[in-house]
Amino acid sequence: MSQVQQIKEAIDIVELIGERIELKRGGRNWRGLCPFHGEKSPSFFVSEEMQRYKCFGCGETGDVYNFLEKYEGMTFNEALQSLSEKTGIALKEYKPSLDDDKRRQHLEILNLAKEYYHYLLVEHKAGQKARDYLKDRGTNKDSLKLFQIGYSLPAWDGLVKYLHHKKKYPLVALVETGLVINRKGRHYDRFRDRVMFPLKNHRGQVVGFSGRSLEADVKQAKYINSPETKLYHKAELLYGYNELLQSIRKKGEVIVTEGEFDVISSTQAHVNNIVAIKGSAFTQAHAKYIKRVASKVLFALDMDSAGIEATKRSIPIAQELDLELRVIKLGDMAENVKKDPDDVARENPKGWRDLVKNSVSVYQFLIEVAVNEHDPKTPEGKRAIVKDLAIIIDEISHEVEKDYYLKEIAQLLGVKQGVVAQDIKQIVARKSTKFKKRKTSKSGEEELAPVLTRYQKLEKYAWFLLLRSKSDEVKKRAAELSEIIFENKIRQLLLKKVIEFKPTYSLEAFGKFLPEDFQQLVFDLYLQPKYARNIEELDLDKEWQKTFKDMRRLSIQEQVTQITKELDQLDSKQTKTEDEEKKQSELLEKIVKLRAR
């Protein structure tokens, strides 16, 4: 047995997945809300017997390795190493690929850079200027330690000397991590004389940095960030996610803001369920990481046009994962007073906590924005307000909630609710080609889900029953089924494997006996939640007898139909050869035998 298989068999997939999402037993399987797409009714199944999972909503499926690759963002070898450590099974034959070696080296370099920058800030005399700067901003020692904040020297090659000359890492690797710039063969530090914020992925690994200038110099950027690399992807990163994960999970909601100091000052004001995105774009990756630990998102973005547009763009992303969206109002829009969480949390910690407590729904916020931008008393203003809100209100998935906001808009504008609803309907219809997503084929035509015939449905149900049969019945029933199944050649081959299986049948043992592609097929046929839902109420023996009888009847009908077509073709000929007459007799005899069964 290979080490990969040995480790796989030592892991209980139900326990592994259950540590990350809530699973509840349903018959012989476990089910829960899918971690890979948003849903309100659980369609994610985990089989203890097959040691596999499948979501019947989005189609994600696999084993323990696939789950860690998808859920944790690991490579296969990282998943293998992680499970090796969990089981205590040493990877004696493990040889990392070149890509894995490079990834590990880059992570080592970035982690060493974090430690180097942190040392310069908290212990070295060169960091005094940065310590004074942070003290003036109210950043305490606990925050320096929690977020591992650091300082980069003003020198052009401070980090190069440490990581290349002292630690012997190649310059090309330093460039690939984004820490060092190569300009015409000259290598120098990207970050110089800056407060350094390590940027970690959701697994707590340092993948990049953000550097804040200490000087109010208009010639240089206030903040510079690591460039996109194989490890650092701005669209996936949430600053503070890893450090504050337990607080976020406990609260069940997360505040999303834009800056590292927003997160730091908020935690010092005892609001610890907060993260920062890089830039103002809230992405699907952000939403997926948040969905794992929280059900509610509170935006605390800048209240300028960019922040408002970012809030609007976030709505469909949040809706897709069934995340509730709210907004923390930072200032007074009417008086154009705008602040950020860092300012509020430092100046008035209680005030910041109150703002968080008094957050409003994203729809309420956008209604206020529209009313603030246009005069609700004039016809032109009323029209502009409805136009601004049309797509947003139309995309509300819950009808009760949609009705509530339609009523509120109507009251604000002093018109009937039906008028607002009709106006929104017309605006959306005009823009439907832009906003409505339709699944299309390469030719541009809509794809329709295939409609199963009566026989195909019976065949799938027969497999469902077969795989749940008593061990002494399985081979007998498989043999019966093999005589009549004619639509699916792969399943016909699978039946042959059931019949050839020598040990006493069990689903777990049979699954291990099969190649990987057949394992997935068996798993899909075994689960079938449409039938599994009522399995406790079924008499499996009676269901099998009825299903097999119906399948045999339909199979005979189909064969008779096909033979009749052949006979019709032969009958249409005025003269027949000797072979054709012989074939006609054989076909007639075949029909008689089929009808006698």
Buried (B, 14 or more C-beta within 10 A) or exposed (E): EEBBEEBBBBBEBBEBBBEBBEBEEBEBBBBBBBBBBBBEEBBBBBBBBBBBBBBBBBEBBBBBBBBBBBBBBBBBBBBBBBBBEBBEBEBEEEEBEEEBEBBBBBBBBBBBBBEBBBBBBBEBEBBEBBBEBBEEBBBEEEBBEBBBBBBBBEBEBBBBEBBBEEEEBEBEBBBBBBBBBEEEEEBBBBBBBBBBBBBBBBEEBBBBBBBBBBEEEEEEEEBBBBEEBEBBBBBBBBBBBBBBBEBBEEBEBBBBBBBBBBBBBBBBBEBBBBBBBBEBBBBBBBBBBBBBBBEBBBBBBBBEEBBBEBBBEBBBBBBBBBBBBBBBBBBEBEEEEBBBBBBBBBEBBEEBBEBBEEBBBBBBBBBBBBBEBBEBEEEEBBBBBBBBBBBBBBBBEEEEEBEBBBEBBBEBBEBEBEEBBEBBEEBBEEEEEEEEEEEEEEEEEEEEEEEEEEBEEBBBBBBBBBBBBEEEBBBEBBEBBBEBBEEBEEBEEBBEBBBEBEEEBEBEEBBBBBEEEBBBBBBBBBBBBEBBEEBEEBEBEEBBEBBBEBBBBBBBEBBBEEBEEEBEEEEEEEEEEEEEEEBBEEBEEBBEEBEEE
